[in-house]
Amino acid sequence: MTSDDILVVATHRARRHHPDLAFTTEAPAEEPEYVLLREARSASAVIVGTRGHGELADLLLGCVSLTVATAADCPVIVIRGNHANRAADGRHGRIVVGVADAPTASVRFADEEARRRGAALDAVRAWRCPTHDMADHPLLAGTPERVHEEQAAKELKAALADAPADVRLRRHTVEGAARRVLLTASHEADLLVVGRRRPGQFGHHLGRGAHTLLHHSACPVAVAPDTA
């Protein structure tokens, strides 16, 4: 099937499911990651998927999707093959966002998506109790976990200070590694939103947690870059 054939099929599907949606098609003779990264400079979001069929292909994340999610100037939504049902019907009515220490682009994007879909927004802040906490500290004796959980709750509240009032917001602080906590949450979500930090000394970088979620999440994943 040629690129023109693929566009014809895509056009037919789009018109059948969303007859009022305005759209255009294009088949540039360039490497796909270059085209998508260029288009991302003036886009609200880029949506990418996987190539191929079958159980193995459904689980793999292609290099194009990974490259775009790592370097795009706008949020990138990645839909693997085994996410097809989640992407179509919004069965859970729930978006999950992993929350860092402060208000971020990922929180703002999750707010917008929740409002657009009429979905609840579950904001999740993972926390850990370091093993080197001193049990004999006078302020921590017997309750180091509680101290860390309360700190996580305080940080979560601060990060969501600007959340719009018309979004059904639910806050969760969960003990454990962030990637494990969010992978669990993805099983009952229609979209999982995570952040990507600004480029550092060595350029664009996708954290280990986001990388794991893109490959193993049970629902589509949106990666929102921090630009400020």
C-alpha positions, -999 to +999 in steps of 0.1 A: +000+000+000+014+034-010+014+065+011-014+079-011-034+048-004-029+051+033-041+088+032-072+078+013-081+052+039-073+076+067-095+103+051-124+078+047-122+068+083-120+104+096-150+115+076-170+084+087-164+089+124-161+127+125-179+143+096-177+178+110-139+177+116-117+198+093-085+181+083-059+181+056-035+153+043+000+154+031+027+129+021+061+147+022+091+128+008+111+132+040+120+111+070+088+110+092+105+121+125+119+153+108+085+161+094+067+156+126+092+176+147+089+205+122+051+204+124+052+202+162+066+238+163+032+251+154+009+224+167-012+220+198-003+183+199+012+155+178-003+120+178+018+090+168+013+053+168+030+020+161+036+003+128+026-033+121+001-058+135+002-087+159+010-091+196+047-083+194+041-052+172+014-040+196+039-039+224+068-023+206+074+015+204+090+025+172+120+048+169+099+075+152+074+077+181+102+077+206+122+104+188+091+127+185+081+122+221+117+130+232+122+162+211+089+177+200+080+213+210+044+204+219+027+175+237+030+142+220+003+115+224+016+079+218-009+052+210+005+017+207-014-010+189-028-026+221-043+008+231-069+009+202-099+003+224-088+028+251-082+055+225-116+051+209-143+048+236-130+066+267-145+038+287-130+049+321-138+086+319-105+091+337-072+109+329-042+103+351-014+128+354+019+122+371+027+154+392+061+167+399+072+193+424+056+224+408+029+234+382+041+220+349+030+218+313+019+182+319-006+194+345-019+221+322-023+197+293-040+172+315-064+199+327-073+208+291-078+172+281-100+164+311-122+194+303-123+186+266-133+150+272-156+157+302-134+132+322-122+131+358-086+141+364-066+119+388-034+137+399-009+113+412+022+122+433+044+092+441+066+094+471+094+073+487+107+069+523+145+068+520+161+039+538+186+062+554+160+082+574+171+081+610+145+062+631+159+078+663+155+114+651+133+131+677+109+145+650+107+113+630+107+086+656+082+059+646+066+080+618+091+087+589+066+074+563+039+099+575+064+128+572+072+119+536+035+114+527+025+147+542+053+164+523+041+147+491+005+159+497+018+194+503+037+194+470+008+179+452-015+207+465+009+234+454+013+219+419-024+219+414-030+254+428-041+267+394-063+238+384-096+250+369-127+247+390-147+230+363-125+199+362-133+170+385-100+168+402-089+139+426-056+140+444-036+108+452-003+104+470+010+069+466+041+053+481+065+037+455+086+044+424+067+069+401+069+046+371+055+017+389+027+038+405+017+053+371+019+020+353-006+006+378-028+037+374-028+033+336-049+002+337-079+022+347-073+053+326-080+065+291-049+087+290-017+090+311+000+123+310+037+128+321+061+156+317+094+161+300+120+185+314+136+213+294+166+204+273+198+203+294+235+204+286+233+174+264+201+183+246+167+167+247+163+138+272+134+115+281+136+103+316+137+067+325+102+068+340+086+084+309+106+059+287+092+030+307+057+043+306+058+048+268+067+012+263+045-005+289+015+017+298-019+000+295-033+032+279-021+060+255+006+082+270+009+120+265+044+135+270+042+173+276+074+192+274+082+220+299+091+251+279+094+277+306 
